[in-house]
Structure formats: C-alpha cells, structure tokens
Amino acid sequence: MPELIHVARDEDRDTYYLNMGPQHPSTHGVLRLRLLLKGEEILTAEPIVGYSHRAHEKMAENRNYIQFLPNTSRIDYLSGMIYNIGYCQAIERILELEVPERAEYIRIICCELNRISSHLLWYGTLLLDLGGFTPFLYCWDDREEILDLLDAITGSRLTYSYGRFGGVGMDVDEEFLSGVSAFCKRFRERLPEYETLVTKNIIFENRCKDVGIMDLEMAREFAVTGPMLRALGEPRDLRKDEPYGIYDKFDFEIPTRTGGDTYDRFLVRVEEIQQSLSIVEQAVSRIPDGPVMMAKPPRKIKPPEGEYYFAVESARGHFGMFIVSDGSEIPERIHLRTPSFANLASLREMLPGTMIADTIAILGSIDIVLPEIDR
Amino acid sequence: MQAILDVSRGALSLLRGMGVTLRNFFRKPVTVEYPRKRAKVSKNHRNAIALIEAGNIGSHNCIACLQCEKICPSACISITGTRPDGVPFKRPDKFDLDFALCSECGLCVDVCPTNTLGYSEEYDTAGYTRADFKYDLLQPWLSREDQAIERIREAERRKKEEREAKRKAQAEARARAEAEKREQQPESAAKQDQDGERGTGI
C-alpha cells in the first residue's frame, strides 16, 4: 500500500484516487477497489477485501467436524452444494468411509445443478453490470427452477447442508428426477435464445473482446484456477485431473479457449453450463437404486492425527481444504483455499492500462463471490 | 465499407435480440407477487424447528435427552427437563429456541432419537427486537401436558401389568413343565434352563 501512496505525487495533478466500492453495485458483495486514475485510464488498481469476513476458519477450531458442516455452504453461498459435499468427501477420504452408489449419483446431480445455477447467476449479473437487464431476468427464471428442485430435496435454497459423512441427508424421489430431466430439456431449448440475445450481440462483443487480457505466466503467478485459467488454453479441471467422487464414470469435456480475454472467459463458462447439463442427464439416466447413507456411519468423527489436503472443483476453480487434526473431535485447524481469492488478486495486473468502463466487465468476468474471498 | 458492414451486422444482432425479447413478452409471467400471493414452499423446507405431535400420547414426545442442544452449532436451543412420577423418561420443562441465532442447518432434527423435532410451516417471520425471535416451543403443548403425562403413566401401568402378567404366565408354565418333567424323569429335574426374561424398558 505505501507504494501506491508514492505514486500520487503532488506534481502530477491529473492523477486521482477513486474508491470503487465497498458498496458499488457491480462488486457483488463488499469489495473495495482503490483505483489510481489519470482521466479515465487506470494506472494502478488495488483490491481491498475483508469487509464480509466471518471467521469461518476460526469457527472450525471451536466446534466439531459435524458442527462445521453448515458453515461450508456459507463460504460460497452461490455454489454451496459443491463446498458442502466437498467437505464431506474430504472427511470421508480421511476416515476411509464407503459412500453408497446412489448417494454418489445424487451428489453429482446436485453439484452440477448447483454449478449451473452459479454460472447462471454470474451470467445474469455480468450482463446486468454491462447494462443488459433482460438476460438477467431470464437467467433468474431458469436459476429459480434449479433452486426449487434443490429446495425440494435439501430443504434450503442456498445454504444447503445436505451432505453427510457417508452419504447424503435425504433420498430423492421420482418427482425430483423427472423434474431434473424436464429442467434439462427446457434449459437446452433456452440456451440458443441466450446465444442470440447475448453471445452474438454486437455491443456485448465489443465491450468484452480484447478486454482484460491475461497471459499464462501471469495466471500461474497468481495461482489462477477455474474458468479463468481454462480461458487461457489450460484444460485444468480437478474433475478430470484428479477425479473425486465418481466423476471418472462420466463422459464430459473441459471447454477451453485460448484468448484469455473477458469474452473467452464468458464463452468457457457458457460451454461449462452445457457440459454440466450433459453430466446431469447422464447421472439421471443411470442412477441406481439403493441406500443413500452408509450402513453404520461413525458416531464420532475423529480423524487420526495428521495433516490432510483435499480439493474439489468449485464453480470458480480449485477449492482446497487443509485439515490439521490432533486426533480429537475438534479440528486443530481447517484452512480453506478458495478460488476467487487468488483470481481476484490478478486484478492488480489486469486493470492497469484499461479504461474505467472496462473495470466492470473485467470484474464481472472473474466471477467473484466476496463471502468466499473473505470467508 | 467496413463501417457499413459493422453497422448492418450490429443492427441485425440487435433486431435478433429484440425478436427474442418479443417472443418472451408473450410468455406467461413467472413472478409471484409476494404479499398478495405466496410462493409454494417445498414440504422439506427447513424453517424454525417445532415439536411434532406423537400419535399415541396426544402431545409431543420430547424426552429432554439434550442431543439437539449438544449438536447445535449455534447453541440456540436450551432445554431443561425433569422426570415426572410414573414416567420412564424426562419431560421438558423448558424448550427455548433463539431463532435469531439459528442457521437452519437441520442437524438437531437429524439427531432427534424420538423424531419429535420437525420444521414449522412459517417462513416469513419478522420482528423489531431480538426478543421477538425467542420461541418457546412448549407453548402450544402446555394445555395438553398433564393429559400427555397421564397417558404415558397409564401406558406405563398397562405395560407393567402386561409384563407382570406375562412373567406370571411364564412362571406358571415353567412350574407346570418342571412338574411334568419331574414326574417323567425325576433325575434331570435339577437342570433348569435359566432364561433371563427381562422387561423391555423404554
């Protein structure tokens, strides 16, 4: 920060600081961007985070492993299911618990639906920030259907605590499965509509193409993951690289682009929605019968003493959990490696040299969720 | 030339977009206008917890085992219980929920051994003070508590009587069998089968 203060020299009177946020509508949460501007050009940019810090990591240290379960979906409330089930999978991996086949399929369906809903929200808000109000409402309409479906089985719209150590909380019925297939069918019909409305729109194209270009070296420096990295031509996805759960049984592709600008990030996510849809359809068609909870789940969760790391692919990238256990019921430490935090840091290098109007597009294309950054 | 091409391409993309919006303009509205209409809530939706009626006693079946209080991550449940005379388990005197702290995770409902915890139907509660969210879950059951205890006692009494009658019948049957055995084989009568018949307590 001191470095920034030196830049604002007295003799250079055309430069000035602009605080974008913490309550700017396009920051989706409380992010403050300290921009040093010369006219409309950005000279330096500094993201300042921490406004919605809720100490999830600290909370983990004074409650047992089961009691931390509701916290996990609140880390990132837009793709809470992936975080929630990821945490369960981490504990299962440590304790070597067997999860029934049906529960694994339900997990895949829920996680992928959640990924679609998260991407839909991002899609809508990016367009909203860029001035397109209509697509936002369409996205919300489709997202609402997913939320209703997930609400019916998990009992919550966003902060699911659905995963259990050794299965899932509730079995799904035929109504849910047919609802999911109906949604997939309807949503596939809607996607071309989205494409005509947004992807092929000339205003959108001009605002996003060649804006916020990132190169591979920069991405590696900032440990950027998820769709942002895939927009640079790196097909990195934990679902393929290190298949957890039963992702290796599904046939899907990792969409990549090579440009690394805002438009490419947009296209990667849109293609990801389609891939997720195909995973959901495969899972619904192949879901076996059986129990959704292991026969004898452990009453007390006591991982053996040691350090463990487990990571899943969230809607935003690599979500890792570093769990240190001292052999007791209460974790010694749980560190959460959240993808947006690393992705957001790249703004520092992406923003300088661009115009202030592009900030909104670049910020939107990162797909940040502030509670997940602050945790 | 390029400019003309750009303009025509742009106009076309805009017109196509307008076409999509026009098509959607004639769709049925999806919005539920909330205060006047209420959205359907799924039957599994997690709200504030409530005690559920157990069929046979005409009241809730909370046994004040404190499992929900122990598992609650937000420490929003507080229960005290005492054991009335003639009842084999505790009954709660106080079952308070501080809903302002509750995160609706549902761990308490999962852990309940008598399945007496469930979710209430209300989902849009509002209040001006934190005290507005301190719920007394026993409130709806207060008038039925005496009756419920009476019913449990009666059920217990009946169970005890049944148990005693069973034990008596068994003892009689055993005595008769022994007598018969003794008559037939007097030497093997010493070998008694010792089956530890225990009463099934709750």
Boltz contact constraints between the chains, C-beta under 6 A:
constraints:
  - contact:
      token1: [A, 63]
      token2: [B, 73]
      max_distance: 6.0
  - contact:
      token1: [A, 67]
      token2: [B, 73]
      max_distance: 6.0
  - contact:
      token1: [A, 70]
      token2: [B, 73]
      max_distance: 6.0
  - contact:
      token1: [A, 70]
      token2: [B, 103]
      max_distance: 6.0
  - contact:
      token1: [A, 70]
      token2: [B, 105]
      max_distance: 6.0
  - contact:
      token1: [A, 134]
      token2: [B, 21]
      max_distance: 6.0
  - contact:
      token1: [A, 141]
      token2: [B, 30]
      max_distance: 6.0
  - contact:
      token1: [A, 151]
      token2: [B, 42]
      max_distance: 6.0
  - contact:
      token1: [A, 152]
      token2: [B, 42]
      max_distance: 6.0
  - contact:
      token1: [A, 155]
      token2: [B, 44]
      max_distance: 6.0
  - contact:
      token1: [A, 155]
      token2: [B, 45]
      max_distance: 6.0
  - contact:
      token1: [A, 155]
      token2: [B, 46]
      max_distance: 6.0
  - contact:
      token1: [A, 156]
      token2: [B, 46]
      max_distance: 6.0
  - contact:
      token1: [A, 161]
      token2: [B, 105]
      max_distance: 6.0
  - contact:
      token1: [A, 193]
      token2: [B, 20]
      max_distance: 6.0
  - contact:
      token1: [A, 196]
      token2: [B, 16]
      max_distance: 6.0
  - contact:
      token1: [A, 196]
      token2: [B, 20]
      max_distance: 6.0
  - contact:
      token1: [A, 197]
      token2: [B, 17]
      max_distance: 6.0
  - contact:
      token1: [A, 197]
      token2: [B, 20]
      max_distance: 6.0
  - contact:
      token1: [A, 200]
      token2: [B, 13]
      max_distance: 6.0
  - contact:
      token1: [A, 201]
      token2: [B, 13]
      max_distance: 6.0
  - contact:
      token1: [A, 201]
      token2: [B, 17]
      max_distance: 6.0
  - contact:
      token1: [A, 202]
      token2: [B, 10]
      max_distance: 6.0
  - contact:
      token1: [A, 202]
      token2: [B, 13]
      max_distance: 6.0
